[in-house]
Amino acid sequence: MLSGKLVRLIESHEQEITNRLLREIHHYPDLFHLRQLPQAELRERYRNLLQNLGYWLAEANEEELARRYESLGRTRFDEGIPLHENVRALFLVKEKMIDFIGEQGFNPDALELYAEEEMEHRVGRFFDLLVWRMVRGYESAWRKAAQAVA
């Protein structure tokens, strides 16, 4: 696929994108609870996602991704991180990736525009899956906690 070149570009610049993302999380006023987590933990999670983007985009890895992000949702519930902060953080990852690609100054020929559009489509579907699975895990932990109280 044409977007493979862009995926490799993101993977090879994961540190720069992660740094941008962590700065954004630190300054974003609605992410108070998330930024209280250890910086190293956030850095590792986002670096792993970006560094292995090609692997994660492969449909064969969807179940592994589902398990990881449902587990993350449960963990974030247990940590007391509001759901909206978790969802916003995933959207920020996607935003920083797409911004990075847009800043690379590719020639705006039809082939490059198509590759960028294809990449945005694939990444959009990917992050939809991440959000859905993370929310499922969060809600699962929420229901379990509610049952324990009842």
Secondary structure, DSSP 4 states (H G I P E B T S, - for coil): -TTHHHHHHHHHTHHHHHHHHHHHHHH-GGGTTGGGS-HHHHHHHHHHHHHTHHHHHSGGGHHHHHHHHHHHHHHHHHHT--HHHHHHHHHHHHHHHHHHHHTT-----HHHHHHHHHHHHHHHHHHHHHHHHHHHHHHHHHHHHHHHH-
